[in-house]
Amino acid sequence: MFDFRSVWDVVLLVGLVVAIAPWFGAYLGRVYMNRPAFGDAILAPIESALYRLLGTSPRSAMRSSEYMLAVLFVNGGVFVFLFVFLALQHALPLDATGAPNMHWTLAFHSAASFTTNTDFTHFTNESQLSLGALMVAWPLALFLSAATGLSVAAAMVRGFVRKDGTLGNFYVDLVRTMTRVLMPLAFLLALALVLLGVPETLTNYAIAHPLTGGTQTIYLGPVASFQAISFLGTNGGGFYSTNAASPLANPSAVSDLLGTFAMMLIPFSTPFAFGQIVRRKGEAWPFMGTILIVFAIALGLFVAYQAAVNPALAGLSGLGPQTAGYPVGQETRFGLTDGSLFQVVSVYTNTGANNMQIGALAPVAQLVLLFGMFTQSTPGGDGTGFGMLLLFAILGIFVGGLMVGRSPEYLGKKVGTGHVKWAALALLTHPALILVPFVLAVAGGFVTVASGSLPASAHTFTAVLYEFTSEAANNGSALGASSFNDTTWFFNIAGGLVMLLGRFVPIFAMLKVGGMFSEESVLPPGPGTLRTASATFTVYITLFLIIVSVLLFLPVIALGPLAQIVGGP
Amino acid sequence: MSAPAAPPAPRPPARVHSAAGHLRATAVVLVLVVLGAGVAYPLVVTGIAELIAPGTANGSLLHGPNGTVVGSSLIAQNLSAPYLFWARPSLTDYNMTLGAGSVPGPSDPALRSLLNETLSYMRLYGNLSVNATVPFDWAAPSASSLDPDLVPEAVLVQVPRVAAATNLSIAFLQGFVNAHIVNPLIPYLGVPFVNVLSLDLALLPLIGKA
């Protein structure tokens, strides 16, 4: 029986996030508008010195194409650094466990995965990553991919308040994201995780002598500092291959909830940063409303189906009842509600850190997670999630304007076919990047299943769909290795390309749309102006987002998850 | 009469940095972030962690009666001796090197056979009473295959076996287990559980294995 008393901490945590999001979002808005903010006295001189070192200045404002060029320069640098590091990790320092050099296809997939904020892994950390890769190389991407997402969203939104065609300076945005947001928060979070029992040491491993004989290698390292930025940056990579299910990385229900809070903080605050930047605080609520409605439905469905018993196990002799939720692929210490909250938040913020085995979940729960990656904007990852939501809204405003016969505008800026073309490109890239490689993989015979499993079941189908969806959405969660073997050259190359395109095509579209708004002057509101800070607009955008997402993906959902729900294997 | 229009603001330049300028900025960003986030950040956090929480910062290692490291309280190990309480089963034989292991999907026939295998093993070697069922939360594979904890029901069901293998009474062992239940700080902030390795380490001196 589901115990409703176990939801109090879930309600409290979500309530806490919603309560501080307006305040923290306003702070973020100040950071990206160079408005006076907490910490100026100490940080402003440091930042000035950094700008000089970089050879740039806040006064040098870039147009959208140059901003994109700067994004590609920095992220290209991260990609090349990671590729070289991983391909040569055995020859580099800090490889006490003897992790071998990565094959170039695996290094390609991993470098693309870390650079794009995806952190989808085709390897086992403990045996295939050196301490240097875990401590130095990967965290470089954990920080810079999150900073890139936030900077791009800020640049796009600044298009609404500028009239000269510029969006700001990417390097200045990067510096301020690091000094004002990611570094201080990651530092505090890492210390809190240490106090909750997460290891933080430079020792690579300890050898234990278990009570029944033999030896057990216990892998250690700077786990807390890694997990902190992984959660905050909505990256989702885990220090351990078992990610947030590992008892060392996530030792208790309290650490689980703290990680949940860290994943929610920035994505749930970004609508309010938008409100601060455009100086109309009420405009944040339609987006917050959309996010909360979709998120609440998802969490409710997820918990309800995980509380149920698995009909496929009926009549198994000697098996006792489950105490709360379905325990297969779950850790004991989190419990049903706290564990589920983490998992739904993780996928819906496009973090992708699993604290359970997704492949073991009830089919409806798997579909709930897939849907979060289809929208990738409720709330989505740091920055880019809100950028996608804004593109959905712009498309919705255009369609709505056509329906009532008024020329569509948003925040005093005209929405024309140019904006809509780029928004549609970003939204259509997503299904294309999932369906094309999906068909190639299935029809090309690249899907090989592990022995002992069914050859080609609806579950395998769901697993391949989940893999490409997770990569296209830059999510990083995986359905599990039992379903099929994804460590082949095909899935390395295809997956790497899907992640890169799934990241940088929408980013380009966001910057283009922002750049077009920045070219326009502001129109005064008239009688025909759509009131966007309203409940009507909130409901409209929510339904628009749900319907578009369902229509785009319905056929492929029917083949995998729906077939499982109606009883296929 | 309208005021004369202000002269138009000068258009910002099409480009503010040359390719060389971008290259320089990128190189400086990479060097700074590698040094700041990849070196200074973990070193500073480690330094503070070793001061404020040296035990957990080094992996919550547990020492046996003679001082050797027997394991981590956060990592399950093979405890299937008749006189010990057992942890949840592991698909990787409690070997961290093998990663997560892979739990079969809900409708996969492999799940049924895996559970059947576990149940037979637990009934054969677990010395359960004839009518006792195995708590699902004990038999089910965990997410990490390293789950060190068990729900109290799953520990209590093992008491008859431990009692038979040791000279301790069932009533004493039930009290012993109940004393080792970790309750949430505030009710429902997580669930009550027993850390099995800690329990077994506390049991060793009582059965003369110390």
Chai-1 contact restraints between the chains, C-beta under 6 A:
chainA,res_idxA,chainB,res_idxB,connection_type,confidence,min_distance_angstrom,max_distance_angstrom,comment,restraint_id
A,R5,B,Y188,contact,1.0,0.0,6.0,A-B,restraint_1
A,S6,B,Y188,contact,1.0,0.0,6.0,A-B,restraint_2
A,D9,B,L189,contact,1.0,0.0,6.0,A-B,restraint_3
A,L53,B,V28,contact,1.0,0.0,6.0,A-B,restraint_4
A,L54,B,A25,contact,1.0,0.0,6.0,A-B,restraint_5
A,L54,B,V28,contact,1.0,0.0,6.0,A-B,restraint_6
A,G55,B,G21,contact,1.0,0.0,6.0,A-B,restraint_7
A,G55,B,R24,contact,1.0,0.0,6.0,A-B,restraint_8
A,G55,B,A25,contact,1.0,0.0,6.0,A-B,restraint_9
A,T56,B,A25,contact,1.0,0.0,6.0,A-B,restraint_10
A,S60,B,V16,contact,1.0,0.0,6.0,A-B,restraint_11
A,A61,B,P12,contact,1.0,0.0,6.0,A-B,restraint_12
A,M62,B,V16,contact,1.0,0.0,6.0,A-B,restraint_13
A,E66,B,R15,contact,1.0,0.0,6.0,A-B,restraint_14
A,A70,B,H22,contact,1.0,0.0,6.0,A-B,restraint_15
A,F73,B,H22,contact,1.0,0.0,6.0,A-B,restraint_16
A,F73,B,T26,contact,1.0,0.0,6.0,A-B,restraint_17
A,V74,B,T26,contact,1.0,0.0,6.0,A-B,restraint_18
A,V74,B,V29,contact,1.0,0.0,6.0,A-B,restraint_19
A,G77,B,T26,contact,1.0,0.0,6.0,A-B,restraint_20
A,G77,B,L30,contact,1.0,0.0,6.0,A-B,restraint_21
A,T124,B,G99,contact,1.0,0.0,6.0,A-B,restraint_22
A,E126,B,M96,contact,1.0,0.0,6.0,A-B,restraint_23
A,E126,B,T97,contact,1.0,0.0,6.0,A-B,restraint_24
A,S127,B,T97,contact,1.0,0.0,6.0,A-B,restraint_25
A,M135,B,P42,contact,1.0,0.0,6.0,A-B,restraint_26
A,V136,B,G38,contact,1.0,0.0,6.0,A-B,restraint_27
A,P139,B,A37,contact,1.0,0.0,6.0,A-B,restraint_28
A,P139,B,G38,contact,1.0,0.0,6.0,A-B,restraint_29
A,L140,B,V33,contact,1.0,0.0,6.0,A-B,restraint_30
A,L140,B,V34,contact,1.0,0.0,6.0,A-B,restraint_31
A,L140,B,G38,contact,1.0,0.0,6.0,A-B,restraint_32
A,F143,B,V33,contact,1.0,0.0,6.0,A-B,restraint_33
A,F143,B,A37,contact,1.0,0.0,6.0,A-B,restraint_34
A,L144,B,V33,contact,1.0,0.0,6.0,A-B,restraint_35
A,D164,B,P12,contact,1.0,0.0,6.0,A-B,restraint_36
A,T166,B,P12,contact,1.0,0.0,6.0,A-B,restraint_37
A,Y171,B,A25,contact,1.0,0.0,6.0,A-B,restraint_38
A,A190,B,V45,contact,1.0,0.0,6.0,A-B,restraint_39
A,V194,B,A49,contact,1.0,0.0,6.0,A-B,restraint_40
A,V194,B,A53,contact,1.0,0.0,6.0,A-B,restraint_41
A,V194,B,A57,contact,1.0,0.0,6.0,A-B,restraint_42
A,L195,B,A53,contact,1.0,0.0,6.0,A-B,restraint_43
A,G197,B,T56,contact,1.0,0.0,6.0,A-B,restraint_44
A,P199,B,A57,contact,1.0,0.0,6.0,A-B,restraint_45
A,P199,B,G59,contact,1.0,0.0,6.0,A-B,restraint_46
A,E200,B,V45,contact,1.0,0.0,6.0,A-B,restraint_47
A,E200,B,T46,contact,1.0,0.0,6.0,A-B,restraint_48
A,E200,B,A49,contact,1.0,0.0,6.0,A-B,restraint_49
A,E200,B,A57,contact,1.0,0.0,6.0,A-B,restraint_50
A,T201,B,A57,contact,1.0,0.0,6.0,A-B,restraint_51
A,T201,B,N58,contact,1.0,0.0,6.0,A-B,restraint_52
A,L202,B,T46,contact,1.0,0.0,6.0,A-B,restraint_53
A,A206,B,G59,contact,1.0,0.0,6.0,A-B,restraint_54
A,A206,B,L61,contact,1.0,0.0,6.0,A-B,restraint_55
A,A208,B,V69,contact,1.0,0.0,6.0,A-B,restraint_56
A,A208,B,V70,contact,1.0,0.0,6.0,A-B,restraint_57
A,A208,B,G71,contact,1.0,0.0,6.0,A-B,restraint_58
A,H209,B,T68,contact,1.0,0.0,6.0,A-B,restraint_59
A,H209,B,V70,contact,1.0,0.0,6.0,A-B,restraint_60
A,P210,B,G71,contact,1.0,0.0,6.0,A-B,restraint_61
A,P210,B,Q77,contact,1.0,0.0,6.0,A-B,restraint_62
A,L211,B,V70,contact,1.0,0.0,6.0,A-B,restraint_63
A,T212,B,N78,contact,1.0,0.0,6.0,A-B,restraint_64
A,T212,B,A81,contact,1.0,0.0,6.0,A-B,restraint_65
A,Q216,B,Q77,contact,1.0,0.0,6.0,A-B,restraint_66
A,I218,B,G59,contact,1.0,0.0,6.0,A-B,restraint_67
A,I218,B,S72,contact,1.0,0.0,6.0,A-B,restraint_68
A,I218,B,I75,contact,1.0,0.0,6.0,A-B,restraint_69
A,Y219,B,M96,contact,1.0,0.0,6.0,A-B,restraint_70
A,L220,B,G59,contact,1.0,0.0,6.0,A-B,restraint_71
A,P222,B,P42,contact,1.0,0.0,6.0,A-B,restraint_72
A,P222,B,T46,contact,1.0,0.0,6.0,A-B,restraint_73
A,S225,B,Y41,contact,1.0,0.0,6.0,A-B,restraint_74
A,S225,B,P42,contact,1.0,0.0,6.0,A-B,restraint_75
A,S225,B,V45,contact,1.0,0.0,6.0,A-B,restraint_76
A,S241,B,G99,contact,1.0,0.0,6.0,A-B,restraint_77
A,S241,B,A100,contact,1.0,0.0,6.0,A-B,restraint_78
A,T242,B,A100,contact,1.0,0.0,6.0,A-B,restraint_79
A,T242,B,S144,contact,1.0,0.0,6.0,A-B,restraint_80
A,A245,B,A143,contact,1.0,0.0,6.0,A-B,restraint_81
A,A245,B,S144,contact,1.0,0.0,6.0,A-B,restraint_82
A,S246,B,S144,contact,1.0,0.0,6.0,A-B,restraint_83
A,P247,B,L74,contact,1.0,0.0,6.0,A-B,restraint_84
A,P247,B,L146,contact,1.0,0.0,6.0,A-B,restraint_85
A,P247,B,P148,contact,1.0,0.0,6.0,A-B,restraint_86
A,L248,B,L74,contact,1.0,0.0,6.0,A-B,restraint_87
A,P251,B,L74,contact,1.0,0.0,6.0,A-B,restraint_88
A,A253,B,L189,contact,1.0,0.0,6.0,A-B,restraint_89
A,A253,B,G190,contact,1.0,0.0,6.0,A-B,restraint_90
A,N310,B,P106,contact,1.0,0.0,6.0,A-B,restraint_91
A,A312,B,P106,contact,1.0,0.0,6.0,A-B,restraint_92
A,A312,B,S107,contact,1.0,0.0,6.0,A-B,restraint_93
A,G318,B,L119,contact,1.0,0.0,6.0,A-B,restraint_94
A,G318,B,T133,contact,1.0,0.0,6.0,A-B,restraint_95
A,G318,B,V134,contact,1.0,0.0,6.0,A-B,restraint_96
A,L319,B,F136,contact,1.0,0.0,6.0,A-B,restraint_97
A,G320,B,T133,contact,1.0,0.0,6.0,A-B,restraint_98
A,G320,B,V134,contact,1.0,0.0,6.0,A-B,restraint_99
A,G320,B,P135,contact,1.0,0.0,6.0,A-B,restraint_100
A,G320,B,F136,contact,1.0,0.0,6.0,A-B,restraint_101
A,Q322,B,F136,contact,1.0,0.0,6.0,A-B,restraint_102
A,T323,B,D137,contact,1.0,0.0,6.0,A-B,restraint_103
A,T323,B,V151,contact,1.0,0.0,6.0,A-B,restraint_104
A,P327,B,F136,contact,1.0,0.0,6.0,A-B,restraint_105
A,P327,B,D137,contact,1.0,0.0,6.0,A-B,restraint_106
A,P327,B,A140,contact,1.0,0.0,6.0,A-B,restraint_107
A,V328,B,A140,contact,1.0,0.0,6.0,A-B,restraint_108
A,G329,B,V103,contact,1.0,0.0,6.0,A-B,restraint_109
A,G329,B,A143,contact,1.0,0.0,6.0,A-B,restraint_110
A,Q330,B,A143,contact,1.0,0.0,6.0,A-B,restraint_111
A,E331,B,S142,contact,1.0,0.0,6.0,A-B,restraint_112
A,E331,B,A143,contact,1.0,0.0,6.0,A-B,restraint_113
A,E331,B,D147,contact,1.0,0.0,6.0,A-B,restraint_114
A,T332,B,D147,contact,1.0,0.0,6.0,A-B,restraint_115
A,T332,B,D149,contact,1.0,0.0,6.0,A-B,restraint_116
A,T332,B,F193,contact,1.0,0.0,6.0,A-B,restraint_117
A,R333,B,D149,contact,1.0,0.0,6.0,A-B,restraint_118
A,R333,B,F193,contact,1.0,0.0,6.0,A-B,restraint_119
A,G335,B,G190,contact,1.0,0.0,6.0,A-B,restraint_120
A,G335,B,V191,contact,1.0,0.0,6.0,A-B,restraint_121
A,M356,B,A143,contact,1.0,0.0,6.0,A-B,restraint_122
A,Q357,B,V103,contact,1.0,0.0,6.0,A-B,restraint_123
A,Q357,B,A143,contact,1.0,0.0,6.0,A-B,restraint_124
A,G359,B,G105,contact,1.0,0.0,6.0,A-B,restraint_125
A,A360,B,V103,contact,1.0,0.0,6.0,A-B,restraint_126
A,A362,B,P106,contact,1.0,0.0,6.0,A-B,restraint_127
A,G452,B,A110,contact,1.0,0.0,6.0,A-B,restraint_128
A,S453,B,A110,contact,1.0,0.0,6.0,A-B,restraint_129
A,H459,B,G105,contact,1.0,0.0,6.0,A-B,restraint_130
A,G480,B,S102,contact,1.0,0.0,6.0,A-B,restraint_131
A,A481,B,S102,contact,1.0,0.0,6.0,A-B,restraint_132
A,S482,B,S102,contact,1.0,0.0,6.0,A-B,restraint_133
A,S482,B,P104,contact,1.0,0.0,6.0,A-B,restraint_134
A,P569,B,S107,contact,1.0,0.0,6.0,A-B,restraint_135
